[in-house]
Amino acid sequence: MRETCSKTESQRLLPLISPPQPCNTGREAMDCKTVAHNLCAFLDGQLNPAEARALNGHLRACWMCRAVAELARRTLAQIG
């Protein structure tokens, strides 16, 4: 059985994912801070379809959030 992220783990990701300046990718409806708060739920498939689409859109546009998401995915795969 795969380990899942907790809300506390999501909060630990926040310093890694939140840039010192706002992310100005321009097209997505979700900012870096919101991605950090929702990343574990996203990876666990717990977001509703609209939230998942918005987060996915942000990941396509923001290299920093995409890198942290990939790191979190790999970590969960190794411990699961």
Chimera marker file (.cmm) of the C-alpha trace (Angstrom):
<marker_set name="trace">
<marker id="1" x="0.000" y="0.000" z="0.000" r="1" g="1" b="0" radius="0.5"/>
<marker id="2" x="1.343" y="3.414" z="-0.974" r="1" g="1" b="0" radius="0.5"/>
<marker id="3" x="1.972" y="6.079" z="1.624" r="1" g="1" b="0" radius="0.5"/>
<marker id="4" x="-0.038" y="9.243" z="1.142" r="1" g="1" b="0" radius="0.5"/>
<marker id="5" x="0.829" y="12.856" z="1.802" r="1" g="1" b="0" radius="0.5"/>
<marker id="6" x="-0.617" y="14.571" z="4.817" r="1" g="1" b="0" radius="0.5"/>
<marker id="7" x="-1.555" y="18.227" z="5.148" r="1" g="1" b="0" radius="0.5"/>
<marker id="8" x="1.534" y="18.657" z="7.346" r="1" g="1" b="0" radius="0.5"/>
<marker id="9" x="3.719" y="17.273" z="4.559" r="1" g="1" b="0" radius="0.5"/>
<marker id="10" x="2.095" y="19.698" z="2.122" r="1" g="1" b="0" radius="0.5"/>
<marker id="11" x="3.018" y="22.551" z="4.439" r="1" g="1" b="0" radius="0.5"/>
<marker id="12" x="6.622" y="21.323" z="4.529" r="1" g="1" b="0" radius="0.5"/>
<marker id="13" x="6.710" y="21.687" z="0.739" r="1" g="1" b="0" radius="0.5"/>
<marker id="14" x="5.651" y="25.327" z="0.904" r="1" g="1" b="0" radius="0.5"/>
<marker id="15" x="9.142" y="26.803" z="1.453" r="1" g="1" b="0" radius="0.5"/>
<marker id="16" x="10.467" y="24.697" z="-1.425" r="1" g="1" b="0" radius="0.5"/>
<marker id="17" x="7.788" y="25.717" z="-3.850" r="1" g="1" b="0" radius="0.5"/>
<marker id="18" x="7.001" y="29.316" z="-2.928" r="1" g="1" b="0" radius="0.5"/>
<marker id="19" x="9.237" y="31.681" z="-4.860" r="1" g="1" b="0" radius="0.5"/>
<marker id="20" x="10.377" y="34.903" z="-3.204" r="1" g="1" b="0" radius="0.5"/>
<marker id="21" x="8.416" y="36.781" z="-5.875" r="1" g="1" b="0" radius="0.5"/>
<marker id="22" x="4.980" y="35.835" z="-7.166" r="1" g="1" b="0" radius="0.5"/>
<marker id="23" x="4.917" y="33.350" z="-10.024" r="1" g="1" b="0" radius="0.5"/>
<marker id="24" x="3.879" y="35.255" z="-13.133" r="1" g="1" b="0" radius="0.5"/>
<marker id="25" x="3.229" y="32.454" z="-15.571" r="1" g="1" b="0" radius="0.5"/>
<marker id="26" x="0.079" y="34.318" z="-16.531" r="1" g="1" b="0" radius="0.5"/>
<marker id="27" x="-2.298" y="31.653" z="-17.796" r="1" g="1" b="0" radius="0.5"/>
<marker id="28" x="-3.077" y="29.401" z="-14.877" r="1" g="1" b="0" radius="0.5"/>
<marker id="29" x="-5.772" y="29.948" z="-12.276" r="1" g="1" b="0" radius="0.5"/>
<marker id="30" x="-3.670" y="28.622" z="-9.405" r="1" g="1" b="0" radius="0.5"/>
<marker id="31" x="-0.621" y="30.261" z="-7.819" r="1" g="1" b="0" radius="0.5"/>
<marker id="32" x="2.459" y="28.568" z="-6.353" r="1" g="1" b="0" radius="0.5"/>
<marker id="33" x="1.264" y="28.834" z="-2.754" r="1" g="1" b="0" radius="0.5"/>
<marker id="34" x="-2.067" y="27.189" z="-3.611" r="1" g="1" b="0" radius="0.5"/>
<marker id="35" x="-0.228" y="24.438" z="-5.485" r="1" g="1" b="0" radius="0.5"/>
<marker id="36" x="1.934" y="23.776" z="-2.411" r="1" g="1" b="0" radius="0.5"/>
<marker id="37" x="-1.154" y="23.494" z="-0.210" r="1" g="1" b="0" radius="0.5"/>
<marker id="38" x="-2.882" y="21.132" z="-2.637" r="1" g="1" b="0" radius="0.5"/>
<marker id="39" x="0.003" y="19.078" z="-3.996" r="1" g="1" b="0" radius="0.5"/>
<marker id="40" x="-0.395" y="16.038" z="-1.746" r="1" g="1" b="0" radius="0.5"/>
<marker id="41" x="-4.137" y="15.865" z="-2.357" r="1" g="1" b="0" radius="0.5"/>
<marker id="42" x="-3.402" y="16.137" z="-6.097" r="1" g="1" b="0" radius="0.5"/>
<marker id="43" x="-0.842" y="13.327" z="-5.984" r="1" g="1" b="0" radius="0.5"/>
<marker id="44" x="-3.282" y="11.186" z="-4.004" r="1" g="1" b="0" radius="0.5"/>
<marker id="45" x="-6.111" y="11.837" z="-6.505" r="1" g="1" b="0" radius="0.5"/>
<marker id="46" x="-8.214" y="13.646" z="-3.916" r="1" g="1" b="0" radius="0.5"/>
<marker id="47" x="-8.854" y="16.926" z="-5.776" r="1" g="1" b="0" radius="0.5"/>
<marker id="48" x="-12.057" y="17.451" z="-7.703" r="1" g="1" b="0" radius="0.5"/>
<marker id="49" x="-11.650" y="17.530" z="-11.508" r="1" g="1" b="0" radius="0.5"/>
<marker id="50" x="-11.677" y="21.349" z="-11.768" r="1" g="1" b="0" radius="0.5"/>
<marker id="51" x="-9.004" y="21.725" z="-9.069" r="1" g="1" b="0" radius="0.5"/>
<marker id="52" x="-6.885" y="19.000" z="-10.643" r="1" g="1" b="0" radius="0.5"/>
<marker id="53" x="-7.088" y="20.721" z="-14.052" r="1" g="1" b="0" radius="0.5"/>
<marker id="54" x="-6.086" y="24.068" z="-12.530" r="1" g="1" b="0" radius="0.5"/>
<marker id="55" x="-3.161" y="22.513" z="-10.667" r="1" g="1" b="0" radius="0.5"/>
<marker id="56" x="-2.070" y="20.599" z="-13.767" r="1" g="1" b="0" radius="0.5"/>
<marker id="57" x="-2.217" y="23.821" z="-15.767" r="1" g="1" b="0" radius="0.5"/>
<marker id="58" x="0.009" y="25.526" z="-13.242" r="1" g="1" b="0" radius="0.5"/>
<marker id="59" x="2.495" y="22.654" z="-13.316" r="1" g="1" b="0" radius="0.5"/>
<marker id="60" x="2.731" y="22.930" z="-17.103" r="1" g="1" b="0" radius="0.5"/>
<marker id="61" x="3.538" y="26.645" z="-16.816" r="1" g="1" b="0" radius="0.5"/>
<marker id="62" x="5.720" y="26.794" z="-13.677" r="1" g="1" b="0" radius="0.5"/>
<marker id="63" x="9.029" y="24.916" z="-13.743" r="1" g="1" b="0" radius="0.5"/>
<marker id="64" x="9.592" y="25.315" z="-9.996" r="1" g="1" b="0" radius="0.5"/>
<marker id="65" x="6.285" y="23.760" z="-8.968" r="1" g="1" b="0" radius="0.5"/>
<marker id="66" x="6.707" y="21.062" z="-11.628" r="1" g="1" b="0" radius="0.5"/>
<marker id="67" x="10.130" y="20.128" z="-10.194" r="1" g="1" b="0" radius="0.5"/>
<marker id="68" x="8.806" y="19.919" z="-6.628" r="1" g="1" b="0" radius="0.5"/>
<marker id="69" x="5.799" y="17.874" z="-7.771" r="1" g="1" b="0" radius="0.5"/>
<marker id="70" x="8.076" y="15.428" z="-9.579" r="1" g="1" b="0" radius="0.5"/>
<marker id="71" x="10.298" y="15.128" z="-6.503" r="1" g="1" b="0" radius="0.5"/>
<marker id="72" x="7.240" y="14.449" z="-4.327" r="1" g="1" b="0" radius="0.5"/>
<marker id="73" x="5.970" y="11.834" z="-6.829" r="1" g="1" b="0" radius="0.5"/>
<marker id="74" x="9.332" y="10.031" z="-6.827" r="1" g="1" b="0" radius="0.5"/>
<marker id="75" x="9.559" y="10.135" z="-3.038" r="1" g="1" b="0" radius="0.5"/>
<marker id="76" x="6.084" y="8.654" z="-2.641" r="1" g="1" b="0" radius="0.5"/>
<marker id="77" x="6.867" y="5.946" z="-5.197" r="1" g="1" b="0" radius="0.5"/>
<marker id="78" x="10.023" y="4.959" z="-3.294" r="1" g="1" b="0" radius="0.5"/>
<marker id="79" x="8.343" y="4.755" z="0.101" r="1" g="1" b="0" radius="0.5"/>
<marker id="80" x="5.161" y="3.150" z="-1.223" r="1" g="1" b="0" radius="0.5"/>
<link id1="1" id2="2" r="1" g="1" b="0" radius="0.2"/>
<link id1="2" id2="3" r="1" g="1" b="0" radius="0.2"/>
<link id1="3" id2="4" r="1" g="1" b="0" radius="0.2"/>
<link id1="4" id2="5" r="1" g="1" b="0" radius="0.2"/>
<link id1="5" id2="6" r="1" g="1" b="0" radius="0.2"/>
<link id1="6" id2="7" r="1" g="1" b="0" radius="0.2"/>
<link id1="7" id2="8" r="1" g="1" b="0" radius="0.2"/>
<link id1="8" id2="9" r="1" g="1" b="0" radius="0.2"/>
<link id1="9" id2="10" r="1" g="1" b="0" radius="0.2"/>
<link id1="10" id2="11" r="1" g="1" b="0" radius="0.2"/>
<link id1="11" id2="12" r="1" g="1" b="0" radius="0.2"/>
<link id1="12" id2="13" r="1" g="1" b="0" radius="0.2"/>
<link id1="13" id2="14" r="1" g="1" b="0" radius="0.2"/>
<link id1="14" id2="15" r="1" g="1" b="0" radius="0.2"/>
<link id1="15" id2="16" r="1" g="1" b="0" radius="0.2"/>
<link id1="16" id2="17" r="1" g="1" b="0" radius="0.2"/>
<link id1="17" id2="18" r="1" g="1" b="0" radius="0.2"/>
<link id1="18" id2="19" r="1" g="1" b="0" radius="0.2"/>
<link id1="19" id2="20" r="1" g="1" b="0" radius="0.2"/>
<link id1="20" id2="21" r="1" g="1" b="0" radius="0.2"/>
<link id1="21" id2="22" r="1" g="1" b="0" radius="0.2"/>
<link id1="22" id2="23" r="1" g="1" b="0" radius="0.2"/>
<link id1="23" id2="24" r="1" g="1" b="0" radius="0.2"/>
<link id1="24" id2="25" r="1" g="1" b="0" radius="0.2"/>
<link id1="25" id2="26" r="1" g="1" b="0" radius="0.2"/>
<link id1="26" id2="27" r="1" g="1" b="0" radius="0.2"/>
<link id1="27" id2="28" r="1" g="1" b="0" radius="0.2"/>
<link id1="28" id2="29" r="1" g="1" b="0" radius="0.2"/>
<link id1="29" id2="30" r="1" g="1" b="0" radius="0.2"/>
<link id1="30" id2="31" r="1" g="1" b="0" radius="0.2"/>
<link id1="31" id2="32" r="1" g="1" b="0" radius="0.2"/>
<link id1="32" id2="33" r="1" g="1" b="0" radius="0.2"/>
<link id1="33" id2="34" r="1" g="1" b="0" radius="0.2"/>
<link id1="34" id2="35" r="1" g="1" b="0" radius="0.2"/>
<link id1="35" id2="36" r="1" g="1" b="0" radius="0.2"/>
<link id1="36" id2="37" r="1" g="1" b="0" radius="0.2"/>
<link id1="37" id2="38" r="1" g="1" b="0" radius="0.2"/>
<link id1="38" id2="39" r="1" g="1" b="0" radius="0.2"/>
<link id1="39" id2="40" r="1" g="1" b="0" radius="0.2"/>
<link id1="40" id2="41" r="1" g="1" b="0" radius="0.2"/>
<link id1="41" id2="42" r="1" g="1" b="0" radius="0.2"/>
<link id1="42" id2="43" r="1" g="1" b="0" radius="0.2"/>
<link id1="43" id2="44" r="1" g="1" b="0" radius="0.2"/>
<link id1="44" id2="45" r="1" g="1" b="0" radius="0.2"/>
<link id1="45" id2="46" r="1" g="1" b="0" radius="0.2"/>
<link id1="46" id2="47" r="1" g="1" b="0" radius="0.2"/>
<link id1="47" id2="48" r="1" g="1" b="0" radius="0.2"/>
<link id1="48" id2="49" r="1" g="1" b="0" radius="0.2"/>
<link id1="49" id2="50" r="1" g="1" b="0" radius="0.2"/>
<link id1="50" id2="51" r="1" g="1" b="0" radius="0.2"/>
<link id1="51" id2="52" r="1" g="1" b="0" radius="0.2"/>
<link id1="52" id2="53" r="1" g="1" b="0" radius="0.2"/>
<link id1="53" id2="54" r="1" g="1" b="0" radius="0.2"/>
<link id1="54" id2="55" r="1" g="1" b="0" radius="0.2"/>
<link id1="55" id2="56" r="1" g="1" b="0" radius="0.2"/>
<link id1="56" id2="57" r="1" g="1" b="0" radius="0.2"/>
<link id1="57" id2="58" r="1" g="1" b="0" radius="0.2"/>
<link id1="58" id2="59" r="1" g="1" b="0" radius="0.2"/>
<link id1="59" id2="60" r="1" g="1" b="0" radius="0.2"/>
<link id1="60" id2="61" r="1" g="1" b="0" radius="0.2"/>
<link id1="61" id2="62" r="1" g="1" b="0" radius="0.2"/>
<link id1="62" id2="63" r="1" g="1" b="0" radius="0.2"/>
<link id1="63" id2="64" r="1" g="1" b="0" radius="0.2"/>
<link id1="64" id2="65" r="1" g="1" b="0" radius="0.2"/>
<link id1="65" id2="66" r="1" g="1" b="0" radius="0.2"/>
<link id1="66" id2="67" r="1" g="1" b="0" radius="0.2"/>
<link id1="67" id2="68" r="1" g="1" b="0" radius="0.2"/>
<link id1="68" id2="69" r="1" g="1" b="0" radius="0.2"/>
<link id1="69" id2="70" r="1" g="1" b="0" radius="0.2"/>
<link id1="70" id2="71" r="1" g="1" b="0" radius="0.2"/>
<link id1="71" id2="72" r="1" g="1" b="0" radius="0.2"/>
<link id1="72" id2="73" r="1" g="1" b="0" radius="0.2"/>
<link id1="73" id2="74" r="1" g="1" b="0" radius="0.2"/>
<link id1="74" id2="75" r="1" g="1" b="0" radius="0.2"/>
<link id1="75" id2="76" r="1" g="1" b="0" radius="0.2"/>
<link id1="76" id2="77" r="1" g="1" b="0" radius="0.2"/>
<link id1="77" id2="78" r="1" g="1" b="0" radius="0.2"/>
<link id1="78" id2="79" r="1" g="1" b="0" radius="0.2"/>
<link id1="79" id2="80" r="1" g="1" b="0" radius="0.2"/>
</marker_set>
